[in-house]
Amino acid sequence: MEPITIGIIGMIALTVMIVAGIRIFVAAGLVGFFGLWALRGFDKAVGIAGHIPYSDTTNYALSVLPLFILIGHLAHHAGIVQGAYRCARAWLGWMPGGLAVATIFAAAGFAAVSGASTATAAVFARISIPELLRYKYQPGIAAAVVAAGGTLASLIPPSAIMVVYGIITETSIGGLLMAGFIPGVISAVLYASIIVVRFKINPALGLSVHGIPWRERFVTLPDALPIVFVIGAVIGGMYTGWATPTEVGALGAFIVFVMALLKRSLTGRGLLDSLLDTVKLTVMIFSIIWGVLIFVRFLAFAGVSSTFSDWIVAIGVSPYLVLLFVIVLYTVLGMFMDGIGMLLLTLPVIFPVMMKLDFDPIWFGIIVVKMVEVGLLTPPVGLNCYVVSGVRPDIPLQAIFRNVWPFVLMDFACVGLFTLFPGIVTFLPRLTMSGT
């Protein structure tokens, strides 16, 4: 049997296993191992599959993951996110849909210390929804705002999904993290804009917050300082080049820890839970990475990626037509798979094609992550919607899905904007590289 045929069979087998509900790292690892066995023999398959967990776990680039995850858990258990929400509520609550706008920007702030979309959605489902309902927001709209705000953690650094993309494609993680900042801010602004427009047209969707004195607004500003300091450390450290992503991750965790101690908001139990939660999530992501890399190695030996990319280039299709196909593909896959599963299944084949068509790898990474955000909202497997519904079972899942579509449209507007003006994405990474 030809290697390319074995590779295609492996991809079909992986798709079937993921759809059947088998865990991603198990499915990828098994398909990759048996594919290598068929191509290279049992001894070499064992050697390759056995070597990857050690060689890639000791990769310095991976050390950024547990540190970024720790920042988010420390911020959550120290109550820092509640302070950010109070600040956003005080300053933005007067606008049409002001509480919803405050939720979006507070979620964007927490995304800058979290990096996990589902965690952000779960936290704000507990903090924001009771307040939104108190101001007569429709339950489905309140839950949809929280679900959409949670997706910003995929784009705004530090982002775990962006680190996974960088590892799979061997793209600069520092460049990816820098590239996500401006698109993340633009996404938050567009989310807030559609909220203001909807509530301006129909004020009955929810009440605004009035009567907050200026003194009270200024009193809330210190509550947002931990997040401001972390953003400054992450962006400033990588922009100036004096710190690697791993080092700014460690600095960010230290800043949150010290601020929590100063506020006396982090208990011993909270610290222990933060560390344990960090270990659990890190182990899960590392396991997925091991499985992914075994599978990628199998596809490389089978020649699937190179054959497919050569075929696309040979038929002379417009690069932007290929990009449109990729966006449609991610839209469909996002309805049935989680983000890491999508990256695993597609990047080993699609990424070499996009590189041969001369797309920037960092720019393409932001487009892919943006499409992952779309998948977190779209039915039937919009994971953020399920998370919010799980925290608030009194709000029907169908009501959440009905109200997320304006945010999905804004996501597609972002993709179009970043495609028309790619400099929005590449500006900060190029500025950083030119400065160093």
KEMIVEX-565524 format. One record per residue (C-alpha): x, y, z. Coordinates in steps of 0.001 Angstrom, whole numbers, padded with zeros to 6 digits, always signed. Layout:
<pts>
XYZ
...
</pts>
This chain:
<pts>
+000000+000000+000000
+001273+003464-000929
+002324+005731+001992
-000128+008439+000886
-002969+005890+001009
-001996+004872+004544
-001915+008537+005508
-005430+009178+004165
-006741+006079+005954
-005152+007387+009149
-006864+010755+008801
-010230+009092+008231
-009652+006830+011247
-008762+009815+013427
-011892+011692+012343
-014105+008687+013117
-012508+008186+016536
-012905+011858+017517
-016533+011927+016352
-017113+008724+018328
-016030+010553+021475
-012599+009018+022046
-010274+011441+023823
-008132+013437+021416
-004731+012449+022816
-005672+008746+022762
-007051+008881+019218
-004119+010881+017823
-001508+008793+019613
-002996+005463+018520
-003499+006467+014893
-000025+007993+014750
+001621+004924+016310
-000123+002352+014118
+000473+004512+011061
+004193+004693+011851
+004197+000923+012415
+002686+000380+008965
+005163+002749+007324
+008411+002204+009236
+008044-001036+011179
+007286-001767+014815
+010715-000987+016293
+010975+002462+014676
+007360+003252+015566
+008070+002465+019221
+011245+004552+019109
+009537+007586+017553
+006410+007438+019735
+008462+006807+022863
+010912+009619+022188
+008368+012385+021520
+006934+012720+025072
+010402+013322+026495
+011971+015391+023712
+009008+017713+023311
+008185+018053+026995
+011706+019361+027563
+011157+021955+024803
+011589+025390+026372
+008621+026751+024403
+006252+024473+026327
+007229+025940+029689
+005062+028969+028935
+001845+026954+029222
+001740+026138+032954
+002775+029692+033840
+000020+031288+031762
-002496+028816+033189
-001316+029606+036722
-001904+033350+036170
-005565+032716+035397
-006185+030376+038333
-004465+032696+040798
-006502+035656+039527
-009723+033674+039857
-009103+032323+043356
-007812+035714+044556
-011021+037454+043462
-009218+039776+041058
-011804+039215+038334
-014591+040517+040594
-012682+043772+041023
-012256+044159+037270
-015981+043642+036770
-016862+046242+039412
-014587+048745+037688
-016067+048078+034240
-019610+048257+035642
-018948+051615+037307
-017484+053213+034177
-019592+051634+031405
-022902+050762+033025
-024619+054015+031888
-024451+053068+028181
-027272+051283+026322
-026647+047681+027316
-023991+049045+029655
-023796+046020+031959
-023381+043733+028961
-020657+046032+027585
-018984+045995+031007
-019109+042194+030967
-017386+042089+027564
-014558+044419+028592
-014137+042815+032016
-013948+039420+030269
-011341+040872+027899
-009366+042040+030917
-009609+038652+032575
-008622+037035+029261
-005330+038902+029608
-004596+036928+032776
-006421+033697+031925
-005814+032260+028461
-008677+029741+028693
-012033+030550+027080
-014136+028061+029003
-012660+029193+032326
-013464+032820+031489
-017039+031906+030529
-017523+029883+033724
-016190+032670+035965
-018362+035381+034422
-021421+033148+034397
-021172+033249+038191
-020272+036931+038498
-022113+038750+035699
-025349+036885+035055
-026911+037562+038496
-026189+041276+038044
-027516+041285+034467
-030722+039560+035520
-031130+042039+038384
-031254+044810+035766
-033985+042998+033808
-031793+041589+031031
-033375+038751+029117
-031753+035528+030427
-030752+034296+026962
-029047+037589+026130
-027238+037701+029481
-025891+034176+028991
-024933+034822+025346
-022932+037920+026346
-020960+035854+028863
-020358+033035+026356
-019127+035516+023735
-016946+037405+026208
-015289+034136+027185
-014071+033533+023628
-011770+036566+023873
-009380+034487+025983
-008509+032512+022846
-007114+035616+021173
-005875+038030+023831
-002482+036974+025229
-001749+034851+027120
-003665+032292+025038
-003260+028550+025534
-004768+027712+022138
-002268+030039+020449
+000604+028262+022182
-000751+024914+020912
-000949+026362+017377
+002631+027584+017652
+003875+024181+018806
+002060+022238+016061
+003210+024600+013280
+006597+025551+014803
+005646+029238+014631
+007100+031842+016992
+004982+031760+020153
+006149+035228+021145
+005117+036558+017734
+001709+034895+017980
+001047+036302+021432
+002008+039809+020323
-000167+039458+017222
-003262+038555+019241
-003428+041751+021280
-004779+044257+018722
-007224+041763+017111
-008428+040863+020606
-009128+044504+021436
-010898+044988+018091
-013030+041905+018743
-014064+043248+022152
-014928+046651+020636
-017063+045051+017913
-018837+042869+020477
-019555+045963+022574
-020690+047904+019501
-023293+045325+018477
-024596+045305+022054
-024963+049107+022100
-026747+049066+018718
-029179+046332+019788
-030006+048008+023094
-030287+051437+021483
-032875+050039+019064
-034690+048086+021788
-034069+049440+025317
-036472+046821+026710
-033699+044216+026346
-032183+045416+029633
-031753+048432+031905
-028730+050712+032107
-026988+051574+035375
-027395+055212+036382
-026531+057289+039412
-022997+056025+040092
-021077+059050+041484
-017678+059949+040045
-015993+059330+043371
-017209+055736+043378
-015949+055249+039814
-012452+056392+040732
-012491+054223+043853
-012905+051122+041625
-009823+051884+039502
-007335+050154+041867
-009378+046949+041458
-008224+046776+037843
-004524+047366+038622
-003460+043692+038808
-004770+043092+035292
-003163+046307+034018
+000189+045285+035514
-000013+041793+033985
-000893+043188+030549
+001986+045640+030833
+004388+042862+031824
+003303+040487+029045
+003107+043000+026205
+005912+045254+027415
+008275+042382+028159
+007871+040779+024745
+007736+044091+022869
+011002+045366+024290
+012642+041958+023957
+013967+041871+027518
+011883+038816+028399
+010811+035619+026658
+007143+034468+026744
+008054+032052+029541
+009714+034794+031572
+006780+037194+031198
+004483+034315+032195
+006471+033842+035392
+006468+037596+036007
+002709+037782+035424
+002063+034969+037908
+004322+036700+040445
+002481+040027+039996
-000924+038417+040546
+000372+036513+043573
+001880+039615+045195
-001210+041738+044504
-003408+039020+046007
-001219+038936+049127
-001370+042720+049450
-005161+042626+049177
-005266+039599+051495
-007701+037978+049079
-005824+034708+048497
-006281+032061+051166
-004102+029026+051666
-006886+026871+050231
-007170+029178+047246
-003430+028930+046557
-003529+025128+046791
-006540+024955+044458
-004777+027269+041987
-001707+025024+041895
-003737+021806+041603
-005971+023218+038853
-002875+024384+036986
-001295+020931+037174
-004471+019182+035997
-004973+021444+032981
-001267+021406+032090
-001145+017600+032118
-004233+017449+029907
-002777+019873+027346
+000642+018187+027389
-001002+014815+026757
-002849+016261+023765
+000388+017749+022429
+002146+014368+022676
-000629+012672+020736
-000740+015468+018170
+003011+015343+017524
+003016+011555+017079
+000201+011949+014562
+001996+014823+012784
+005151+012704+012508
+003078+009909+010925
+001591+012320+008351
+005078+013591+007520
+006322+010066+006788
+003168+009357+004760
+003719+012508+002690
+000120+013682+003076
+000923+017333+003793
+003473+017791+001020
+001365+015937-001553
-001759+017951-000789
+000050+021308-000786
+001820+020506-004074
-001559+019593-005609
-003206+022850-004478
-000338+024931-005847
-000286+022997-009131
-003957+023598-009970
-003437+027351-009715
-006350+028220-007434
-006465+031773-006067
-004930+031884-002580
-007953+033771-001258
-010311+031142-002653
-008332+028551-000693
-008568+030801+002383
-012348+031021+001921
-012518+027224+001752
-010459+026985+004964
-012790+029442+006743
-015850+027444+005648
-014149+024232+006764
-013396+025637+010223
-016945+026981+010494
-018364+023494+009861
-015819+021681+012051
-016390+024179+014861
-020004+023034+015060
-018899+019536+016040
-015390+019702+017560
-013458+021597+020205
-010632+023958+019321
-007670+021676+019925
-009387+018857+018009
-009830+021195+015047
-006171+022207+015118
-005059+018592+015388
-007175+017405+012491
-006479+020253+010078
-003163+022009+010668
-000831+019159+009650
-002400+019295+006172
-003675+022867+005811
-000728+024790+007274
+001838+023668+004625
-000662+024622+001910
-001124+028122+003321
+002641+028580+003597
+003144+027577-000045
+000515+030159-000960
+002673+032782+000831
+000361+033548+003731
+002101+034807+006853
+002166+032013+009501
+001456+034417+012369
-001395+036101+010477
-002874+032703+009578
-002614+031669+013223
-004803+034596+014270
-007373+033700+011576
-007429+030088+012799
-007816+031137+016437
-010621+033502+015425
-012410+030586+013767
-011890+028556+016932
-013773+031359+018717
-016641+030948+016247
-016727+027231+017041
-017011+027986+020753
-020361+029693+020097
-022042+027831+017235
-024456+024926+017816
-024657+022016+018288
-021313+021892+020163
-020683+025521+021113
-018592+024692+024161
-018811+028115+025824
-022603+028030+025572
-022626+024625+027274
-020309+025899+030011
-022565+028875+030743
-025639+026648+030665
-023922+024254+033057
-023269+027050+035540
-026781+028455+035034
-029072+025475+034273
-032084+027767+034755
-031282+029405+031381
-032240+027117+028459
-029375+026231+026133
-031554+026999+023123
-032033+030577+024375
-028248+031022+024573
-027701+029703+021044
-030440+031994+019689
-028716+035064+021090
-025064+034382+020180
-025516+034977+016449
-024835+038745+016549
-021463+037937+018148
-020741+035231+015547
-021412+037814+012820
-018927+040158+014506
-016369+037332+014495
-016774+036938+010734
-016525+040723+010384
-013190+040511+012235
-011930+037781+009893
-012866+039931+006894
-011202+042989+008434
-007979+041107+009217
-007926+039684+005685
-008404+043075+004039
-005900+044742+006377
-003396+042062+007478
-001217+044761+009027
-003656+044861+011948
-002338+041417+012899
+001294+041675+011852
+002016+045221+013058
+003105+044428+016631
+005131+041257+015803
+007028+043060+013024
+007594+046085+015219
+008955+043818+017933
+011239+041920+015571
+012507+045122+013964
+013216+046523+017420
+015218+043496+018435
</pts>
